[in-house]
Amino acid sequence: MGAFPFTLAATDGRARTGVLATPRGDIRTPAFMPVGTAGTVKALTVEQVAATGADILLGNTYHLMLRPTAERVKRLGGLHRFMRWEKPILTDSGGFQVMSLSKIAKVTEEAVTFQSHLDGSRHRLSPERSIEIQADLLGSDIVMQLDELVALPATPERAAEAMRRSARWGERSKAAFGERDSQALFGIQQGGVDHGLRAESASRLVETGYDGYAIGGLAVGEGHQAMCEVLDFAPAMLPVERPRYLMGVGKPIDIVEAVYRGVDMFDCVLPTRSGRHGQAWTWDGAINLKNARFAEDDTPLDPTSNVSASRDYSKAYLHHLVKSEEILGQVLLSWHNLAFFQALMAELRAAIAEGRMEAFRKAFSARQAASGTSA
């Protein structure tokens, strides 16, 4: 059953829509989780994030354990109180950032030891320590097992080694997590692009037993087409009655294709990162507000949006803010992008419920492809 009830309201082919019920509120799926790296979704208040329709945020264990430290967050009432977000929070395990950001990282069976990218200080992250930070100190609602990430392309031997270590670390994470009613633990499928390794990983995850299942090790260099080929088989290897979470994805077209193949949850820094660099995501692809063609464009980004950033400011004004390097431009574009991503999730949920997922996918892909920013 899992710590949190997960109810599927409708399916359309492999696509699913439903609700993951948590003590801090329902998460409507398919769901997109804005990334709150260091206890904040960059440039936005929690009120602005909530206004986009987000049901859940993602927090980063690696960043928070280094600064301000998980122990300090605990003393200040936990991550929800610290950042004033009352809805659910999912925290990653810290493994991805250890591999990608730390100056030196050494992986052994027992733990990962690494140097902070901030000041070079040495730290040790084991499966048990990751669970302690996420569940006991930060107080997250959905906790991720510690896994070992391998960038692609990778040899089958290296992918197998990391997958099997991740499975063993998952068992240790589960033992450290124990039985909890108000928090959930997700396991992470690994195996690169190899069908056999993905199947072995899924089998070991199911044997251990988790409240939800993530698909890890994608969007790390394999490209859109290869990712879709893995998603043709990977989600179906995971239990149908529990949520499936594709980690670190992605562009709107990636999300649509993944939902079409049975994925329920997503996270990505793209909406706010794009916003900070003058890019706005729309139903017709991404547009660059630095472009001179917007200098006298008096139309808004989306007149139908439920947030003022999209509805009440002209592209000409946004162009001016971006060219002038005004902070407000970064704020408004980040807010707009998050609102667009949430609007996309709402449209996907409606398309599945109404049995028109295939038509939605084709129409969306055509509009995005016409813009040249689909994949």
N, C-alpha and C positions, 0 to 999 in steps of 0.2 A: 504493500500500500504506500509506503513512504511516509516520512514525517509530515509532509504537506499534501493534502488531497489534490490530485490532478484529474480534472474532468474534461474529456473531449466532448465539445458541443457539436462538432460537425467534421466530416472529412470530405475531401474532393480529390480522388486519386490518392496519391501519397500525402498530399497537403492536409494539415490538421489545424483546427482552431479550438481553443479551450481556455480553461482557467486553472492556474496553480494558486491554491488558496493558502495564504500564510497568516500568522497572527497579526502582522502589520498591514495586511491588505491583500486584495486579489491581484494577481499578475495575469493580464490577458495575453494569450498567445495566439499567433506569433508575437513575440515581444522584442523590442530593441532596448538595450540598457545603455544609457549615456555613461561615459567613463569619467568617474571622479577620482582622478589619479592620486592626488594628495589631500583628499578630504574636500575637494571642490571640483565641480565640472567647470573647466577653465572659462573664465570671464563672465560666468553667470551666477546669479543667486539661486537658491533652492526654489524660491517662488517662481522664478522664470522657467526653471527646468520642469517644475510641476505643471505649469501652464501649457507646456507642449503636449501633455498627456502621458508622460513617462510614469510607469507603475513601479519601477525599480531602477536603482543605480548600481554601478560596479565601482568598488574601491580596490586600490592596489596595495597588497601586503608589503611588497618590497619597499615602496616609497614611504609608507607610513611607519614601518619598523625602523627605518633609518632616521626619519624626521616627521613628526616630533618624537617618535618612538611609540610603540604600541602600549607600553606601560603607562606613558603619560596620557594617551587617549583613554585608557581604562580609568585612570584616576580622575579624569574630567567627565566621566559618565558614559563612556563608550562612543563609538563613531557616530551613531544616530544623533545623540545629544550634542556632540562636539560640532557637527556640521549642520545641525538643525534640519535633518531630513527624517521625516517620521515614517515614510514608506519602507518597503524592504530594501536591503542592501545585499548584493553578492560580492564576495571578495575573491580575487584570484589567489593562487597559492604563493606567488612570489617567484616561482621557478623561471618564468619567461624573462622577467627583468634581470634575474641573476645571470642568466646566460647572455642576454643582449646588452646589458648596461654596465655590469661590474667590470672593474679593471682586470681582475684576475679571478677566475672561477675554477675550482677543482671539484670534480664529482667523484665520490666514492659510494660504495653501497650504503654506508651509514648516513651520509649527509652531503650537502654542498657547502664548501667553504669559499668565501669570496671577499674581495675588497670593495668597499663602498665607492661608487662613482663620485660621491660628494667630497669625501676627505681621505679616502684610502684606508679607513679603519677596517679591521678584519671582523667578519661575522660568520656564523655557522647556521645553516638552515636545514633542519631534518624534517621528515614528515611529521613527527610529533611536535616539533617547535612551530611548524606552519599552522597546524591545527590549533595549538595554544594561542598563537597570535590572532588568528581569524575568529575563532569561536569564543575564547575566554577573555581576550583583551579588547579586541575591536568590537566584538559582539555582533558579528554579521549574521544575517538570516540564512544565507546559502553559502556554505563553505566548500572550497575546492580542495581535492587531494593534491599533494605535491607530486609533480611528474617531471620527467626529463624531456625537454624539447630538443629536437634535432631539426636544423634548417635543411630545406630541400634545395637541390638534389642531395641525396644521401645514399650510401651503399646499402643494399639489403641487410648486410651484417650489422651496420651501425644502427639502422632503423630497428632491427630486431632486438639489439642490446638495450636500446633506450626504452622500447616498448615493454620488455620484460622487467626492466628495473622499475618502470612506472607502475606496472601491475603489483610488484612487491611493495613499493612505496604506498600504493593504494591500500593494501592490506594493513600496513602499519598505520596509515591515516585513519582507517576505519576503526582500528583498535583504540587509537588515541581519542577519537571522537566519541565512541561509546554510543549509548542510547539517549537521544534527546527529543523532546516533544516540540520545542519551540525553535529549533534550528535543523537545517537539512544539510546533508553531505552529498556532493556530486563526485562521481568517478570520471576519469578522463581516458577515452579511447585513443591509442596511438597506433603507429604502424606505417607512417608515411603514405605512399600511394599504392602499397602492396595489399591486394585483397586478402591473401592468406594471413598476413600479420594483423590486419584489421580484424579479421574473424577471430583469431586467437586472443587478441586484446579484449574484444567484446565478450568472449566466453569467460575469460578470467574476471572481468568486471562483474558480470552477472552472477558468477559463483560467489564473489565477495558480497555483493548486494549493496546498492546505493539508492539514495532518494531521487536521484536524477543522473543523467549521463551526458557528458560533454564529448564532442568530437574535437580533439586537439591535433596539433601538428599540421594544420593547413593554413593557407594564406601566409606561408613562410618561404615563398620563392618558387612555388610550383606553377603559378599562373592560373588564370580563370578557367581555362578548358580542363586542365588536369584536376583542378579542385572539383569541378562539376562531375568529372568521371569518377572520382572517389565517392562523391555524394550520391552517385547512382546506386552504390551498394552499402556504404557505411551506416547511414541512419537506420536502415532496415535490420541491421545486426543487433540493434539495441532494443530494449523492452518497449513495446508499444504503449504500455500503460504508464510510463514515466516520461517527464520532459526531456527533450534532446536539445543540447546547447552547442552551437558552433562557435568556437572561441575566436575572437579577434576579427570577425567578418561583419561588415565590410562595405564595399560600394553597394549602392542600391540594387544594381543588376545582380550582384552576388547574393544578396539577401533574397530577392525574388526567386532565383534559381534554386537556392537552398530550401526555401519554404516549399516550393514545388516538389522537392524530393523528401520532405518529411521532417524538416528541422523546425524547432519551436522557439528558440531563444538566440539572441545575438548581442554582441557588444563591439564597439569600434571607436577609436579616437577620431575617425575621419570627419564627422560633422563639425566639431570645434576646431580641429587642426585646419580644415579647409577654410573655415570662417576667419581664422586669424591671418590667413594669407590671401584674403580678398575673393574667395571662391564661394559661390552660392549653388546649392543643389536644388534642382527643380524637376518637374515632371518631364521636361525636355532636356534633361542632362544638366551638367555643371556649366555655370557661366562665370567668367572672370570679370569682376567689377572694376578691375584696373583698366579694362579696355576702353579706349576713347569713344567707342560707339555708344556708351551709356552716359556720356557727359551731359546730354540734354534729354534723356529718357525719363519722362515724368510718370511712368507706370510703376506700380509696386511689384515686388517679386511674386506675390500670390495674393490677389484681392480676396480670396475665399478663406484664407488662413484664420485660425483662432488666436494668433499672437500678433501683436502690433508690429513687431520687427518685419514681418512678411507683408503685412497689410497696409501699414500707415506711412511707410517711408518710400520715397521714389528711388529708382535705380540711379538717377542723377545725383541724389543726395548721398547715397551709399558710395557711389563712385568718388564723389568729392571727399568723403571721410577716409576712404581707402588711400586715395592719392595723397591726402594730407597727413597720412599716418596717425589719424586720430583714433584713440582707444575705442571710442563709441562705435566706429565701423566694425572693429573686431567683435564687440559685444553683440551688435545687431545681427551680423552675419552668422555668428555662432548660434544665436537664439533661433534665427530663421532655419538654419540647417537642421537643428535638433527637431524643430517643429515639422519640417518636411519629412524627416525619418519617421517620426511618430505618425504622421498622416499616411505615409506609405504602409506602416504596419496596420493601421485601421482599415485601409482599403484592402489589404491582403486578407484580414479577418473577415471582412464583408464578402469578398470574392469567394472564399472557401465556403462560408455559410450559405451562400446563394448558388453554389455549384457552377461558378464561372471562372475558376482558377486558370484553366487553360487559356481562355480568351483574354483574361487580364494579363497573363504572362506574355502572350504574343504581342498584345498592344503595347505594353510597357517596354518590352525589348525593342520594338520597332521605333518608338519615340526616342529612347535613349540612344539607339544605334544611329539614328539620323543626326544626332548632335555630335557624334564622334567621341563620346565620353562614357560609353556603356561598359567597357571592360578594360 
